[in-house]
Amino acid sequence: MTRIGEIVAPRRMGSGFRWLLASSWTSNVGDGIVLAAGPLLVASQTDSAFLVALAALLQRLPWLLLGLWAGAIADRVDRRAVVMVANALRALVVVALCVLLGTGHVSIGAVLAVMFLYGVAEVFADSASQTLLPMLVEPRDLGTGNARLQAGFLAANQLLGPPVGAFLFALGAIWPFVVQVVCVALAVVLVARIASQPPPAREVRTHVRQDIAEGLRWIVANAPVRTLALVILVFNVTWAAPWGVLVKYALDHLDMGEVGFGLLTTASAVGGIVGVASFGWLERRARLSTIMRVCLSLEVLMHLVLALTTTGWVALVVMVVFGAYAFVWGTVSNTIRQRAVPGEFQGRVGSVYGVCVFGGLVVGQALGGVLAQAWGITAPFWFAFVGAGVTLALVWRQLEHVAHAGEVPGTDG
C-alpha cells in the first residue's frame, strides 16, 4: 500500500485515456472560443438586457430539463457512441449558425435557438463523456486523470479560447464559429479512436423513468455520495450569488474598471492552473478528507474577505487562491464520486451532480441579484459566507466518510 508522502513513479494510463484527453482538450479550445464569441454575437443582435440574460439562461436550462434523462441514456447504451453522436449534433447546430451568418439571415431569435439546441446536445455529450474516464483507467489513477482533464479545461477553455474567440469575432462574426465546428469535429474523430465503451450488461430492460428513479434511490441510500451531492448543490448556490454580481462589485465597489474585472476572472484561471498542477503532489502527501476540508474552509474565508475588502489587489489575490482550491476541489469530488459509484450508475449519478451544479448556479444568481438590489452589493458575499460556513460546520465530520467512499488501497494513505 502506498503511504502518505511516498513518491510513486508515474504510471502509463493507456491509449484510451490519451485519446479521451486529446478529445477533451480539443473540444475545450472550441468551447473557449465561443465563450467569448457567443456573448459578442448576442450583443451584436440586440440591446435588450433581458435577451442577453436569456441567452445565458438558455445555455444552462437544458441541464435542468434533460440532465437526468441524459444520464440514464448514458447508462443504457454505448457511452462512446453517445459522445460521438452528441458532439456531431453540436457541430451541425453550429454549421447552421454559420450558414445564417454567411448569408446575412441571422437574427436574435435564431441565435437564441442555436444556443438552446447546442446546450441540449452538450448535456448528452457531457453526461456520457464523464463516464468514460472510470472505464479507461484504474481507480488509483482517477485523481491524475481528472487533474489532467481539468488542466485542459483551464488552459483551453478559460485562458486560450476566450481571447482567440474575441480576436476572431473582430475579424468577422462567422470565424469563431467555423473554428468551433472544426474543433468539435476533430474531437469526434479523436473519441472514435477509443475502443467501444458499452455500459455494464443489464438483465432486464426498463423505461428511462424507472432508470432515473433507480439512480435517485441509489444516491439517497448512499450516505457519502448523497452528502457530496448536497455540498455541491449548496456551495454552488452560495458561490453563484456573489459571482452573479461580480461585474458590479468590481466596477462600483472596487473601482477596478472593465480591465480590472477581466483580471479577476483571469486570476481565478491562473490559480486553477496552479491547483491542478499541484494535485498529484497534494494527493500523495495529504488525506483526501483534509484536502476537502481545506478547500471548503478557503471558500468560506474567500466570501468573508471579499465582503470586507475595498481594495482591488486584495480581490485579485483572493481570486488566484479561489481558482487554486476550486479546481483541486473539483478534481477531488469527481475522483471520489467515480470511485464510489458502480459502473452501471455512473451516468445517472453524474447527471444528478450536473443538475446540482447548474441548478445551484441558477438559484444562486437569482438570489444574488435580489440581495444586492435590497441590501447593497456586498450582501451576496455575506450571504455566501454565512451559508457556506453553516453548511461546512454541518458536514465537517461527515467529510471523513465521504473521502473514503469507494476507496481502494493506496489512494489515501
Secondary structure, DSSP 8 states (H G I E B T S, - for coil): ---TT---------HHHHHHHHHHHHHHHHHHHHHHHHHHHHHHH---HHHHHHHHHHHHHHHHHHHHHHHHHHTTS-HHHHHHHHHHHHHHHHHHHHHHHHHT---HHHHHHHHHHHHHHHHHHHHHHTTHHHHHS-GGGHHHHHHHHHHHIIIIIIIIHHHHHHHHHHH-TTHHHHHHHHHHHHHHHHHHTS--------SS---HHHHHHHHHHHHHH-HHHHHHHHHHHHHHHHHHHHHTTHHHIIIIIS--HHHHHHHHHHHHHHHHHHHHHTHHHHHHHS-HHHHHHHHHHHHHHHHHHHHH---HHHHHHHHHHHHHHHHHHHHHHHHHHHHHS-GGGHHHHHHHHHHHHHHHHHHHHHHHHHHHHHH-TTHHHHHHHHHHHHHHHHHTTHHHHHHTTT--TTS--
